[in-house]
């Protein structure tokens, strides 16, 4: 851990976090935006025209990066804001990852067949559970002021958590083993 702290301190003393990273971030974002929307021309055009446009986009992006780095207030704001943006993007990524199985239109062979109602219930419950997890992990529940409810919940929090976890487990077990509509009558006829 001391080696890691030494490297971070060295990079900080060299201005890596105050100059180089903000410059690279602004340069990459500006270059991407100017290339994507072709504001200064098509950078992917054939011949000298594309090469000239890429050079122009690079110069404008570098100039913008240097202007941002020159302002210490903007760099301080970027250093404060970027971790929260990355945390937000990771949260959105994991939410999309959690709900993507419920949003698929086609079901592959060998998978459990879900009805639209079941799919909707699972999607909504996944979003609610994910939202609650994010609220508790980030400590956002401290900002919710429910005086009476918070007193009741804090006094019986362990009991409520146990009941909720057991209810979720039993609900999943019931859903996994329950017979489909029409399937129960076929089993009784085959016997």
Buried (B, 14 or more C-beta within 10 A) or exposed (E): EEEEEEEEEEBEEEEEBBBEBBBEBBBEEBBEEBBEEEEBBEBEBEEEEBEBBBEBBBEBBBEBBEEBBEEEEBBEEBEEEEEEEEEEEEBEEEBEEBBEBBEEEEEEEEEEEBEEEEBEBBBEEBBEEBEEEBBEEEEEEEEEEEEEEBEEEEEEEEEEEEEEEEEEEEEEEEEEEEEEEEEEEEEEEEE
